[in-house]
Amino acid sequence: MDKKLLGRQINRARKDRGLTSEKLSEACNINATYLRQIESGAKTPSLPMFVSICRALKVSPSYLLVDVLPDTDIHDMDMLLELWQTATPKQIKIITAMVKSALDNINE
């Protein structure tokens, strides 16, 4: 596994969510220096720490591993899930109707 790619993705996700390394490290109950080492690729998080980072960032593991495992289709699903989670109830109804209609037309 390329530690630098994983670290870059964690860093990108943290910044996308407007979190400082201090805030994320607090949420994960780790030292900010350790988090910066993970983000720089100097350290690899343990599995429990990786899960903690995913929870704190509110992302799936595959979202953070997208650069490490680029041949997976899971990234598209994660992007849809992220969009879904930020949609309003009205937007969800519209999106659901659009997807249902698209799938019905594809299956005909």
Secondary structure as GFF3:
##gff-version 3
##sequence-region A 1 108
A	DSSP	alpha_helix	3	16	.	.	.	ID=ss1
A	DSSP	alpha_helix	21	27	.	.	.	ID=ss2
A	DSSP	alpha_helix	32	40	.	.	.	ID=ss3
A	DSSP	alpha_helix	47	57	.	.	.	ID=ss4
A	DSSP	alpha_helix	61	64	.	.	.	ID=ss5
A	DSSP	alpha_helix	74	86	.	.	.	ID=ss6
A	DSSP	alpha_helix	89	107	.	.	.	ID=ss7
###
